[in-house]
Amino acid sequence: MKIAVFSDIHANWQSLEAVMEDCPPVDETLCLGDVVGYGGDPKRCVDEVMDNGWLTLVG
């Protein structure tokens, strides 16, 4: 089983998009939190995480 792990997105849509484009196909994606904060696109980042159904730790 292949698993992708993301963390510290901090509402930086451009970086999240670049990482997702570079990530090979996986069976499961985990988000270790810090989706919002600092960056300018919190809604877009949260929507991406939720729309994809990534298991996410809150913190």
N, C-alpha and C positions, 0 to 999 in steps of 0.2 A: 504494500500500500504506500503510495506517495502522498506526502503531506506538505503543504506550504504553510509557513508561519510568518505572519506579519505583525509588526508592533510599531508603536510610536509614529503613527501617521500624522498626527497633529494638524489635521485639516489641510494638508498639503496635497491637493488633488494632482498636480503635475507629477509629483514623485510617486504617488500611489499608482497612477496610470502607467508610468514608465516601468515600475516593478511588475505590475500585472502583465504588461506586454512582454516582458523578458522572462516571465515565469513559465516553465514547461507545463503541460497538462498534469493535473494532480487529482487524486481521489477525494481529498478533503483539504479545506483551508481553515486555519485557525487564526484568529486575531487576538493578540495579547493585550489589547486595550490602548488607551491614549489615541482614540480616533480623532477627537477634536482638540482644539487649543492652538494658539499661535497663528496658524495659516488662515487663508482667506476663503476657503471652501468647505466649511464644516458640514453643511447640509448635503452637498454632493458626495462627500466621503462617507457619511453615515448612510445615505441612500445606497451607495455601492455595496457596503458591508451587509446591509439588511437585504437588499434585493438578491444578493448572491447566497444568502443564508449561511454566512460564515459563523461558526461557533465563536463567540466573542466573550472574553473576560472583561468585566467592568472594573475600571480602576483608573 
